[in-house]
Amino acid sequence: MRALTVFLSSLLVVTTLSPPAGAKPATRVVPDVVYKRADFASGTSEGTRADGGLAFGSAAGTVSYTDALGTKTWEYARWTGPEQAIGFQATELIASWTADVPPGSWMQVEARARNAAGLTKWYSLGRWAYAEGDIRRTSVTGQGDADATVNVDTLVAAAGKPMSAYQLRLTLYRAPGSAVTPRVRTSGAMASNVPERKTVPVSPGGGAWGRELKVPRRSQNIHEGHYPEWDGGGEAWCSPTSTSMILGYWGKRPSPQDTAWVDPSDPNPEVDYAARYVYDHAYQGAGNWPFNTAYAGRYGMDAFITRLRSLTELEQLIKAGIPVITSQSFKKSELPGAGYGTNGHLMAIVGFTASGDVIANDPASSSNAAVRHVYPRAAFENVWLRSSSSGGVTYVIHPPGHALPATIPGLPANW
């Protein structure tokens, strides 16, 4: 489970459109969202090289780093991206990435923003590693100041200090003198401003009605009590369970050798494996959004976090053969057919019925066979997009060779 209540106080102020002279301002009813992918050929390099992504070339210096595994010295190379204009006044920013980070290396993603007072400090949006013996994979707590704060994986602007631009900074670390070459394949950031709204109108069809993708079905509930050191399965594992379903759709999963440590009686060891390798030691859970898409990158996937504005947009991805993961919160009575309520939950959207209702592989189910649910279009869209929920947060995971569809004309690109 990914609790959304931590974000509610920060979720975005209503803005207005410019009205004709003398007319009453019109309230904005759709989110401002833009996703921009980093161009590693631009920006400033300190020992990195743009070579099929961003690779460690030569050490720019060394640094001492201490966590629960002890104090170690690392050499580093760093890339600082150019300032990116957002195009509107954003209140949140989420960075995501895919990378090849072999044992003996790790990476850190940072961002800073421009507001009316100038540039903020750099904020860490995640310290990422695949291996468990180098550092503890973690978000970074206690970064709040007068400009912004970091809520797990999300940079949230302080009240009255929206972001007009941002920069990303990626630092690659390896053991001194090592020949290991950590490499970032993709990175980017989604900036957004979601209007305050308690209800969201249902959107028109986007051409995917009657289409359902064959995504494997996996239940989080059958893992209840598994591996307490990685938050114990059940409702805590909705994100890695959903991520495992999407990876399974693309034919990607850990090998039997990878999952040899999982109890042999486990019906879906790839879920336990994903929970272990997305686990955020500061958040103490498996629901860090970019950590899940970074985990998908381990299997060669292109993966990122964005916000979608409507189910009409989501349908474009389904039409292109790309299932997605959505984040939402709701009371039991607000989503007919769910049978539960949640402060934050991830599920895989795999298609639409002939009448436009949402077909979800919902991991909050009693068994794998019970995972397929049909949710009323209007109810689902409301609990996913409203400002008291995630405001449309979505994981997009696909092979690099499988093209994304065109974005909505006339709106900032959000994938």
Beta strands, then each sheet from edge to edge (+ up, - down):
strand 1: 16-17
strand 2: 26-27
strand 3: 32-37
strand 4: 44-46
strand 5: 48-50
strand 6: 54-56
strand 7: 61-67
strand 8: 70-80
strand 9: 84-90
strand 10: 92-100
strand 11: 105-115
strand 12: 118-119
strand 13: 123-128
strand 14: 148-151
strand 15: 154-157
strand 16: 163-174
strand 17: 183-193
strand 18: 302-307
strand 19: 324-330
strand 20: 342-352
strand 21: 358-361
strand 22: 372-375
strand 23: 393-398
sheet 1: 1+ 2-
sheet 2: 3+ 17- 6+ 5-
sheet 3: 3+ 17- 10+ 15- 14+
sheet 4: 4+ 8- 7+
sheet 5: 4+ 8- 16+ 9-
sheet 6: 4+ 8- 16+ 11- 12+
sheet 7: 4+ 8- 16+ 11- 13+
sheet 8: 18+ 23- 19+ 20- 21+ 22-
end
